């Protein structure tokens, strides 16, 4: 009886693993994971540098907050507006997925405080 149950469990486990590899599951999960990592990195970078936004190149690469992002379906993160006051990001994949990632709200007092810092004038426009 135990051997029979073990075979059923092993069969279900292999089916679940194969489902997770399906593009319909793997691509959106991977893109959402990238967006969550980017959101956290933007928050850290902006707080450490007292700026409202940054470029992808400020966050990703050797010696930076994130290692290069895994591209799951030809999506591009270059055009995202990486800023504390951005409400959401939208990504389109080549496979046809359109994902919207709603960002956590930042205290407006923090944003107003950052606008008073002198280095805001030299900061590049986010998303450009």
C-alpha positions as CSV (number, residue, x, y, z in Angstrom):
1,X,0.0,0.0,0.0
2,X,2.8,2.4,0.9
3,X,4.7,1.6,-2.3
4,X,1.5,2.3,-4.3
5,X,1.0,5.7,-2.6
6,X,4.7,6.6,-3.2
7,X,4.2,6.0,-6.9
8,X,1.2,8.3,-7.0
9,X,3.0,11.0,-5.0
10,X,6.1,10.7,-7.3
11,X,3.9,10.9,-10.4
12,X,2.1,14.1,-9.1
13,X,5.4,15.6,-8.2
14,X,6.8,15.2,-11.7
15,X,3.6,16.6,-13.2
16,X,3.8,19.7,-11.0
17,X,7.5,20.2,-12.0
18,X,6.5,20.0,-15.7
19,X,3.7,22.4,-15.2
20,X,6.0,24.9,-13.6
21,X,8.2,24.8,-16.8
22,X,5.3,25.7,-19.1
23,X,5.8,29.2,-20.6
24,X,2.4,30.2,-19.4
25,X,3.6,29.7,-15.8
26,X,7.4,30.3,-16.0
27,X,7.4,33.6,-18.0
28,X,5.0,35.6,-15.8
29,X,6.5,34.3,-12.6
30,X,10.0,35.2,-13.7
31,X,9.1,38.7,-14.9
32,X,7.2,39.4,-11.7
33,X,10.2,38.2,-9.7
34,X,12.4,40.7,-11.7
35,X,10.0,43.5,-11.0
36,X,9.9,42.8,-7.3
37,X,13.7,42.8,-7.2
38,X,13.8,46.1,-9.1
39,X,11.3,47.7,-6.8
40,X,13.4,46.8,-3.8
41,X,16.6,48.0,-5.5
42,X,15.0,51.3,-6.5
43,X,13.9,51.9,-2.9
44,X,17.4,51.2,-1.5
45,X,19.2,53.2,-4.2
46,X,17.0,56.2,-3.7
47,X,17.2,56.2,0.0
48,X,21.0,55.7,0.1
49,X,21.6,58.5,-2.5
50,X,18.7,60.8,-1.5
51,X,17.2,60.9,-5.0
52,X,13.7,60.4,-6.3
53,X,14.7,58.1,-9.2
54,X,17.4,56.4,-11.1
55,X,18.3,54.5,-14.3
56,X,18.5,50.7,-14.7
57,X,22.2,51.1,-15.2
58,X,22.5,52.5,-11.6
59,X,21.0,49.3,-10.2
60,X,22.2,46.4,-12.4
61,X,25.7,45.2,-13.0
62,X,29.0,44.3,-11.3
63,X,29.4,46.1,-7.9
64,X,25.8,47.3,-8.0
65,X,22.6,46.3,-6.1
66,X,21.5,43.7,-8.6
67,X,23.2,41.2,-10.9
68,X,22.0,41.2,-14.5
69,X,18.3,40.3,-14.7
70,X,17.3,37.1,-16.4
71,X,15.2,37.8,-19.5
72,X,12.4,35.3,-19.8
73,X,10.7,36.4,-23.0
74,X,12.5,39.3,-24.6
75,X,11.0,41.8,-22.2
76,X,12.8,45.1,-21.7
77,X,13.2,46.8,-18.4
78,X,14.9,49.9,-19.9
79,X,11.8,51.9,-20.4
80,X,10.5,51.6,-16.8
81,X,10.3,54.8,-14.9
82,X,12.4,53.8,-11.8
83,X,11.2,56.4,-9.3
84,X,9.8,56.5,-5.8
85,X,6.6,58.3,-6.9
86,X,5.7,55.8,-9.7
87,X,2.4,54.0,-9.0
88,X,3.0,51.0,-11.3
89,X,5.1,49.4,-14.0
90,X,3.9,47.6,-17.1
91,X,5.9,45.0,-19.1
92,X,5.1,43.5,-22.4
93,X,6.7,40.2,-23.4
94,X,7.2,38.8,-26.9
95,X,5.1,35.7,-26.0
96,X,2.2,38.1,-25.5
97,X,2.1,38.5,-21.8
98,X,1.2,42.0,-20.4
99,X,2.1,42.3,-16.7
100,X,1.3,45.2,-14.4
101,X,3.2,45.5,-11.2
102,X,1.7,47.8,-8.7
103,X,4.4,49.5,-6.6
104,X,4.2,50.0,-2.8
105,X,3.3,53.6,-2.0
106,X,6.0,55.8,-0.5
107,X,5.3,58.4,2.1
108,X,4.7,61.7,0.4
109,X,6.7,63.5,3.1
110,X,9.7,61.4,2.1
111,X,9.3,62.5,-1.5
112,X,8.9,66.1,-0.6
113,X,12.0,65.9,1.6
114,X,14.1,64.5,-1.2
115,X,13.0,67.3,-3.6
116,X,14.7,69.8,-1.2
117,X,18.1,68.1,-1.6
118,X,20.5,69.9,-4.0
119,X,21.5,66.7,-5.9
120,X,18.0,66.5,-7.5
121,X,18.9,68.9,-10.3
122,X,21.8,66.7,-11.4
123,X,19.8,63.5,-11.2
124,X,18.7,62.1,-14.6
125,X,15.0,61.9,-15.4
126,X,13.8,58.4,-14.5
127,X,12.9,56.2,-17.5
128,X,14.9,58.2,-20.0
